[in-house]
Amino acid sequence: PFTNTGTINANAGTLAFTSAFTNTGGTLNVAGGNLTFAGALDVGTGRLSGSGTIAAPSVTAGGIVAPGNSPGLLTIAGDLTLLPTATSLFEIGGATRGANYDAIDVTGAAAVAGGLQLSLINGGYALVQNSDTLTLLNATSVTGAFGNIASGARLTSTDGAGSFLVNVNGTTVTLTQFLLGANTFLWSNGNLNTAGNVTPTLLTSSTVPA
């Protein structure tokens, strides 16, 4: 048997636990490597994070779930259950899945609960378009609901720079219809006194002399 109270990092290759594994507040992080477990994995209130694969018949998480390494793709080879105490953190720096924004692939079924938090990084508010669809989670089936946001409702990023509609569907959790925050403006270069150079516009007409 193995009990983790610290941090396990899988930076390369595969680290396999073939006997009983207990996580007591510890961190399980994949950074290009893989973790495999012979039995069901209960992360408890510990942290589950990184880019790579965690393989177990089932994974239950009640703490921080943070896919990616700013950003990246976390694969759960098995079922995933997020408990009401869990907080899922996704960083968004563009519209390319796994490269510009964090995502989770689940090869089995996923049950979501707990909190959902979105963080815009690397100027993501200027790179994501209203027409983009960001798939945060893929699974064979997705059930449940996040405690802080209903499916179809709008969730604001932690810094207030923008917001998305959150959609919990039959097999995915997606973000759509991105909108800039009320105090976020995009400058497209040029004179700030020219209408259209700042989005949303601050001017009804240009104030630059003809």
ABEGO torsion letter per residue (X at the ends): XBBBABBBBBABEBBBBABBBBBBGBBBBBBGBBBBBABBBBAEABBBBEBEBBBBABBBBABBBBBEBOBEBBBBBEBBBBBAABBBBBBBAEABBGAABBBBBBABBBBBBEBBBBBBBGGAAAABBAABBBBABBBABBBEBBAABBBGBBBBBAAGABBBBBBBBAABBBBBGBBBBAABBBBAEEBAABBGABOBBABABBABBX
